[in-house]
Amino acid sequence: MKLELLNALDSNALLKEFNSNKLKVADALTRVKIPNKKSEKYRYFDITNVVQSDLELITTENIDYKEYGSKFVIEDANLIQAPQNSNLTVEIKAFSDVDLEHFDGLYFTSHLMAKNVIVIRVTSDTNFEIVHKFTKQKALINYRVVILVDTNTHLKVYETFDDASKQSVALSGYDIFLSRDATIEFIKNQTLNSGSIVPIFVSSYKLDSNANFKLGTFDFTNSNMLNIFRARLHKYTNFDATHLLYTNKECKAGTVSEIVHLEESAKSNQNAKNILNDKSRGIFDALIKVTNGGKGTIAHQNSKAVLLNSGAYMASKPQLEIYIDDLEASHGSTTGQLDKKALFYLRSRGISEVEAKKMLILAFANEAIATISDEKIANHIYIDFEKAYYGNAELDCIKSCHSCEDMVLGSEDENN
């Protein structure tokens, strides 16, 4: 299947192509379209290779899975393991509650192709891990996960990846619904090597009144990837997103997002830290939108990037779209190299140049990792970052670096 061919089809033809009855989703896809290299939000990402590749389509089937342990394991779009947990229920079924205002065509494409989705309903406080495994060759692995969190329920999710595929694309994502007074902390930890699967995760988050969503994405990659999401905030909600990206070689990776303040007194805070090496490209294309109903909004957004050499490139585009006056909002972007004065200061204390650079980079990364509430998960991510950056673990160095971010960037150009 070549995704770009779907742009030539009308709604009825799309329904016939996927044997689907999701007319509203098909209509939305014909409106938004499959992205191409001219699409604004994919301008800095190599989307052409994704949509023009002829790949075998693999989607979720309603098959039996095992229940044991504390993990969900999804292998090549199919749920093969679910935790034994009385605080949640799991179903594999059709799903129609789609975010019809989503800005991304791949979101609608993913839903249109998915006859079944994995639905997790959380009824009491709990935590679990989601492991994504990919083994297929030259495949388009499409699947969706829906998480429903009941009223006044608190959930922690830790997401990891295990890839053994080749020349494949994972088109996936979450539809997460937080009921009134619910809380979720969702931590993603992803390391991609050269030749890994190209993951494009397109998600939709809906927060009912007084709900809290804490999102952390930690991506260390030598391969192309994108995190795409749209968050809808209702009254008195709080959405806090932290992104740490390390890119290497010639990959293109990052975050494309839209946070919409729909009702009064919602808060959002989005911070991205990017460390770019070789000829890689980092992407931060993020919009905060405050509608007419967003009185009393507090919204802040910031992107900071460290370029480790002259070949690296950061495409940073923080944006505010505001339709009212009664709010507090800011956005900023900083891109620079390691501060020579800071390096000189550390070297004057007897630290080698190599170790001084490591200390500054670790301090920069640790500002993001320190936002994780679970110490065990934070330590896992510390180690994975070290492995990606240095090739081995140096926990002693990590533990010695704290609150040094002001020394990392030599020059700033920030607009609020």
C-alpha positions as CSV (number, residue, x, y, z in Angstrom):
1,M,0.0,0.0,0.0
2,K,1.2,3.5,-0.9
3,L,-0.4,6.1,1.4
4,E,-0.1,9.0,-1.0
5,L,-2.6,7.2,-3.4
6,L,-5.4,7.8,-0.8
7,N,-5.4,11.5,-1.7
8,A,-7.0,10.6,-5.1
9,L,-10.0,8.9,-3.4
10,D,-13.2,10.5,-2.2
11,S,-15.0,9.5,1.0
12,N,-17.0,6.7,-0.5
13,A,-13.9,5.2,-2.2
14,L,-12.0,5.4,1.1
15,L,-14.7,3.5,2.9
16,K,-14.7,0.8,0.2
17,E,-10.9,0.6,0.2
18,F,-10.8,-0.2,3.9
19,N,-14.2,-1.9,4.2
20,S,-15.1,0.7,6.8
21,N,-18.3,2.6,7.9
22,K,-16.5,5.6,9.4
23,L,-17.9,8.2,7.1
24,K,-17.0,11.2,9.3
25,V,-13.4,10.0,9.5
26,A,-13.2,9.5,5.7
27,D,-14.7,13.0,5.2
28,A,-12.0,14.4,7.6
29,L,-9.2,12.7,5.7
30,T,-10.4,14.1,2.4
31,R,-10.4,17.6,4.0
32,V,-7.0,17.3,5.7
33,K,-5.2,15.0,3.2
34,I,-2.3,12.7,3.4
35,P,0.8,14.9,4.1
36,N,3.5,15.5,1.5
37,K,6.8,17.3,1.4
38,K,5.0,20.6,0.9
39,S,2.8,20.1,4.0
40,E,3.7,22.8,6.6
41,K,4.1,20.5,9.6
42,Y,6.2,18.0,7.6
43,R,8.4,20.5,5.9
44,Y,11.5,19.4,7.9
45,F,10.6,15.7,8.0
46,D,11.3,13.2,5.3
47,I,7.6,12.2,4.9
48,T,8.0,11.4,1.1
49,N,9.7,8.1,1.8
50,V,6.9,7.2,4.2
51,V,3.9,7.9,2.0
52,Q,5.4,6.7,-1.2
53,S,6.8,3.4,0.0
54,D,4.8,0.3,-1.1
55,L,4.4,-1.6,2.2
56,E,2.3,-4.5,3.4
57,L,-0.5,-3.2,5.6
58,I,-0.7,-4.9,9.0
59,T,-3.5,-4.0,11.5
60,T,-4.9,-5.2,14.8
61,E,-6.8,-8.5,14.8
62,N,-9.2,-9.6,17.5
63,I,-7.0,-12.5,18.8
64,D,-6.5,-14.1,22.2
65,Y,-3.8,-12.7,24.4
66,K,-2.3,-13.9,27.7
67,E,-2.9,-12.2,31.0
68,Y,0.1,-12.1,33.4
69,G,2.7,-9.7,34.9
70,S,2.3,-6.0,34.8
71,K,2.9,-5.2,31.1
72,F,0.9,-4.7,27.9
73,V,2.9,-6.2,25.0
74,I,1.9,-5.1,21.5
75,E,3.7,-7.0,18.8
76,D,3.3,-6.0,15.2
77,A,-0.1,-4.3,15.9
78,N,-1.5,-7.2,17.9
79,L,-2.0,-7.3,21.7
80,I,-0.2,-10.5,22.9
81,Q,0.0,-9.8,26.6
82,A,-2.1,-7.8,29.1
83,P,-1.4,-7.4,32.8
84,Q,-3.3,-9.2,35.5
85,N,-4.8,-6.1,37.0
86,S,-8.3,-5.8,38.6
87,N,-8.1,-2.0,38.3
88,L,-8.6,-2.1,34.5
89,T,-10.4,-3.8,31.7
90,V,-9.2,-4.6,28.2
91,E,-11.2,-5.0,24.9
92,I,-10.3,-5.2,21.3
93,K,-13.1,-3.7,19.3
94,A,-14.2,-1.0,16.9
95,F,-13.9,2.6,18.0
96,S,-15.7,5.7,16.7
97,D,-15.0,8.5,19.2
98,V,-12.4,10.2,16.9
99,D,-11.1,13.7,17.3
100,L,-12.7,15.1,14.1
101,E,-10.9,18.5,14.5
102,H,-7.4,16.9,14.6
103,F,-4.9,18.8,12.4
104,D,-3.1,15.7,11.0
105,G,-4.2,13.5,8.1
106,L,-2.2,10.5,9.3
107,Y,-4.4,10.5,12.4
108,F,-7.5,10.0,10.3
109,T,-5.7,7.5,8.1
110,S,-4.7,5.4,11.1
111,H,-8.3,5.3,12.4
112,L,-9.7,4.6,9.0
113,M,-7.4,1.6,8.5
114,A,-8.0,0.2,12.0
115,K,-11.0,-2.1,12.2
116,N,-10.1,-2.8,15.8
117,V,-8.4,-0.8,18.5
118,I,-7.0,-1.8,21.9
119,V,-9.2,-0.2,24.5
120,I,-7.9,0.0,28.1
121,R,-10.4,1.3,30.7
122,V,-8.9,2.3,34.1
123,T,-11.4,2.2,36.9
124,S,-9.1,2.6,40.0
125,D,-5.6,3.9,40.7
126,T,-2.9,1.8,39.0
127,N,0.2,1.8,36.8
128,F,1.5,-0.3,34.0
129,E,4.0,-0.6,31.2
130,I,3.3,-0.7,27.5
131,V,6.0,-2.5,25.3
132,H,5.8,-2.1,21.6
133,K,7.6,-4.9,19.6
134,F,8.2,-4.7,15.8
135,T,9.5,-7.7,13.8
136,K,8.0,-7.3,10.3
137,Q,9.9,-6.4,7.2
138,K,8.7,-3.8,4.7
139,A,5.4,-3.4,6.5
140,L,3.1,-0.5,7.4
141,I,2.2,-1.5,11.0
142,N,-1.0,0.4,11.9
143,Y,-2.7,0.2,15.3
144,R,-4.5,2.4,17.8
145,V,-4.6,2.3,21.6
146,V,-7.4,4.0,23.5
147,I,-7.0,4.7,27.3
148,L,-10.1,5.7,29.2
149,V,-9.4,7.0,32.8
150,D,-12.4,7.1,35.1
151,T,-13.4,10.0,37.4
152,N,-10.9,10.7,40.2
153,T,-8.6,8.0,39.1
154,H,-4.8,8.2,38.9
155,L,-2.7,6.4,36.4
156,K,1.0,6.0,35.5
157,V,2.1,4.6,32.2
158,Y,5.7,3.8,31.1
159,E,6.1,3.1,27.4
160,T,9.1,1.3,25.9
161,F,10.1,-0.1,22.4
162,D,11.7,-3.2,21.1
163,D,12.5,-3.1,17.4
164,A,13.8,-5.9,15.2
165,S,12.1,-4.8,11.9
166,K,13.6,-3.6,8.7
167,Q,12.3,-1.0,6.2
168,S,9.0,-0.7,8.1
169,V,6.8,2.1,9.3
170,A,4.8,2.1,12.5
171,L,1.7,4.4,12.2
172,S,0.1,4.4,15.6
173,G,-0.9,6.5,18.5
174,Y,-3.2,7.0,21.5
175,D,-6.6,8.4,22.1
176,I,-6.6,9.2,25.8
177,F,-9.7,10.5,27.6
178,L,-9.3,11.8,31.2
179,S,-12.6,12.1,33.1
180,R,-13.2,14.7,35.7
181,D,-10.5,15.0,38.4
182,A,-8.5,12.2,36.8
183,T,-4.7,12.2,36.6
184,I,-2.2,10.5,34.2
185,E,1.6,10.6,34.0
186,F,2.7,9.1,30.7
187,I,6.4,8.6,30.1
188,K,7.8,7.4,26.8
189,N,11.3,6.0,26.5
190,Q,12.5,5.3,23.0
191,T,15.9,4.5,21.5
192,L,16.2,3.9,17.8
193,N,19.3,2.7,16.0
194,S,20.1,3.2,12.3
195,G,17.8,1.2,10.1
196,S,15.1,1.0,12.8
197,I,11.5,1.2,12.1
198,V,10.2,4.7,11.4
199,P,7.6,5.4,14.1
200,I,5.0,8.1,13.6
201,F,2.8,8.2,16.7
202,V,-0.2,10.5,16.2
203,S,-2.3,11.0,19.3
204,S,-5.3,12.8,20.7
205,Y,-5.8,13.8,24.3
206,K,-9.0,15.0,25.9
207,L,-9.0,16.4,29.5
208,D,-12.3,16.9,31.3
209,S,-12.6,19.5,34.0
210,N,-10.0,19.4,36.8
211,A,-8.0,16.7,35.0
212,N,-4.2,16.6,35.0
213,F,-1.9,15.2,32.3
214,K,1.8,15.0,32.7
215,L,3.6,13.9,29.5
216,G,7.2,13.1,29.0
217,T,8.8,12.0,25.7
218,F,12.4,10.8,25.8
219,D,13.7,9.9,22.3
220,F,17.3,9.0,21.6
221,T,17.5,8.2,17.9
222,N,19.7,7.5,14.8
223,S,16.5,7.0,12.8
224,N,13.6,9.2,11.6
225,M,10.6,9.5,14.0
226,L,7.8,11.9,15.0
227,N,5.6,12.5,18.0
228,I,2.4,14.2,16.9
229,F,-0.4,15.1,19.3
230,R,-3.4,17.4,19.9
231,A,-4.6,18.1,23.4
232,R,-8.0,19.5,24.2
233,L,-8.2,21.2,27.6
234,H,-11.4,21.9,29.4
235,K,-11.9,24.1,32.5
236,Y,-9.4,24.0,35.4
237,T,-7.2,21.3,33.6
238,N,-3.5,21.1,33.6
239,F,-1.3,19.8,30.8
240,D,2.4,19.6,31.4
241,A,4.7,18.3,28.6
242,T,8.4,17.7,28.6
243,H,10.4,16.5,25.6
244,L,14.0,15.4,25.5
245,L,15.4,14.6,22.1
246,Y,18.9,13.4,21.1
247,T,19.5,12.9,17.4
248,N,22.5,11.5,15.6
249,K,23.8,10.8,12.1
250,E,21.4,12.2,9.4
251,C,18.0,11.4,11.1
252,K,15.1,13.8,11.3
253,A,13.0,13.6,14.5
254,G,11.0,15.6,16.9
255,T,7.5,16.8,18.1
256,V,4.6,18.4,16.3
257,S,1.8,19.4,18.6
258,E,-1.3,21.5,19.1
259,I,-2.6,22.3,22.6
260,V,-6.1,23.8,22.6
261,H,-7.5,25.8,25.6
262,L,-11.2,25.4,25.1
263,E,-12.5,26.6,28.5
264,E,-11.6,28.8,31.4
265,S,-8.6,28.6,33.7
266,A,-6.8,25.8,32.0
267,K,-3.0,25.6,32.3
268,S,-0.4,24.2,29.9
269,N,3.4,24.1,30.0
270,Q,5.5,22.6,27.2
271,N,9.3,22.4,27.4
272,A,11.5,20.8,24.7
273,K,15.2,20.1,25.1
274,N,17.0,19.0,22.0
275,I,20.6,17.7,21.6
276,L,21.6,17.4,18.0
277,N,24.7,15.7,16.6
278,D,26.3,15.1,13.2
279,K,24.0,16.1,10.3
280,S,20.8,15.4,12.1
281,R,17.7,17.6,12.3
282,G,15.5,18.3,15.3
283,I,11.9,19.4,14.9
284,F,9.7,21.3,17.3
285,D,6.6,22.6,15.6
286,A,4.2,23.4,18.4
287,L,1.0,25.5,18.7
288,I,-0.8,26.7,21.7
289,K,-4.3,27.9,20.8
290,V,-6.6,29.8,23.2
291,T,-10.2,30.0,22.1
292,N,-12.8,32.5,23.0
293,G,-13.8,30.3,26.0
294,G,-10.3,30.2,27.4
295,K,-10.6,33.0,30.0
296,G,-7.9,32.9,32.7
297,T,-5.6,30.6,30.6
298,I,-2.0,30.2,31.7
299,A,0.1,28.9,28.8
300,H,3.9,28.7,28.5
301,Q,6.0,27.0,25.8
302,N,9.8,26.9,25.3
303,S,12.3,25.0,23.1
304,K,16.0,24.9,23.8
305,A,18.5,23.2,21.5
306,V,22.3,22.4,21.7
307,L,24.0,21.9,18.4
308,L,27.1,19.7,18.9
309,N,28.6,20.5,15.5
310,S,28.1,22.7,12.4
311,G,26.2,20.0,10.5
312,A,23.3,19.8,13.0
313,Y,20.1,21.8,12.4
314,M,17.2,22.7,14.6
315,A,13.8,23.6,13.1
316,S,12.0,25.3,16.0
317,K,8.6,26.9,15.6
318,P,6.8,27.7,18.9
319,Q,3.5,29.4,18.2
320,L,0.7,31.2,20.1
321,E,-2.8,31.7,18.6
322,I,-4.9,33.7,21.0
323,Y,-8.4,35.0,20.7
324,I,-8.9,36.7,24.1
325,D,-7.0,39.2,26.3
326,D,-7.6,37.8,29.8
327,L,-4.7,35.3,30.0
328,E,-1.0,34.7,30.7
329,A,1.0,33.3,27.8
330,S,4.6,33.1,26.6
331,H,6.7,31.2,24.1
332,G,10.4,31.1,23.3
333,S,13.1,29.4,21.4
334,T,16.9,29.1,22.0
335,T,19.5,27.4,19.8
336,G,23.2,27.5,20.4
337,Q,26.4,25.6,20.9
338,L,28.2,24.7,24.1
339,D,29.4,27.9,25.8
340,K,33.2,28.2,25.4
341,K,33.4,30.2,28.7
342,A,31.7,27.4,30.6
343,L,34.1,24.9,29.0
344,F,37.0,27.1,29.9
345,Y,35.8,27.4,33.5
346,L,35.5,23.6,33.9
347,R,38.9,23.0,32.3
348,S,40.5,25.5,34.6
349,R,39.3,23.3,37.5
350,G,41.4,20.4,36.0
351,I,38.6,18.7,34.0
352,S,39.5,17.5,30.5
353,E,37.7,19.0,27.5
354,V,35.9,15.8,26.8
355,E,34.6,15.4,30.3
356,A,33.7,19.1,30.5
357,K,31.5,18.7,27.4
358,K,29.9,15.6,28.9
359,M,29.1,17.4,32.1
360,L,27.4,20.3,30.3
361,I,25.4,18.0,28.1
362,L,24.3,15.8,31.0
363,A,23.3,18.9,33.0
364,F,21.2,20.0,30.1
365,A,19.5,16.6,29.6
366,N,19.0,16.1,33.4
367,E,16.7,19.1,33.6
368,A,14.2,17.1,31.6
369,I,14.8,13.7,33.2
370,A,14.4,15.2,36.6
371,T,10.8,16.0,35.9
372,I,10.0,12.2,36.1
373,S,8.4,11.3,39.5
374,D,9.4,7.7,39.5
375,E,13.0,7.4,40.4
376,K,13.4,3.9,38.9
377,I,12.1,5.0,35.5
378,A,14.2,8.1,35.7
379,N,17.3,6.0,36.2
380,H,16.4,3.8,33.2
381,I,16.2,6.9,31.1
382,Y,19.5,8.3,32.5
383,I,21.2,5.1,31.4
384,D,19.6,4.9,28.0
385,F,20.6,8.5,27.3
386,E,24.2,7.8,28.2
387,K,24.2,4.7,26.0
388,A,22.9,6.7,23.1
389,Y,25.3,9.6,23.7
390,Y,28.4,7.9,24.8
391,G,27.9,4.2,24.0
392,N,28.2,3.2,27.7
393,A,26.8,4.1,31.1
394,E,28.5,6.8,33.3
395,L,26.2,7.2,36.2
396,D,28.8,8.8,38.4
397,C,29.1,11.6,35.9
398,I,25.3,12.0,35.7
399,K,25.0,12.2,39.5
400,S,27.6,14.9,39.6
401,C,25.7,17.3,37.3
402,H,22.9,19.4,38.6
403,S,21.4,22.8,37.8
404,C,24.1,23.7,35.2
405,E,21.7,24.7,32.4
406,D,22.6,28.3,32.5
407,M,26.2,27.3,31.4
408,V,25.1,25.2,28.4
409,L,24.2,27.8,25.8
410,G,26.6,30.5,24.8
411,S,24.0,32.7,23.1
412,E,20.3,33.2,23.3
413,D,17.7,34.7,21.1
414,E,14.4,34.3,23.0
415,N,11.1,36.0,22.3
416,N,8.2,36.0,24.8
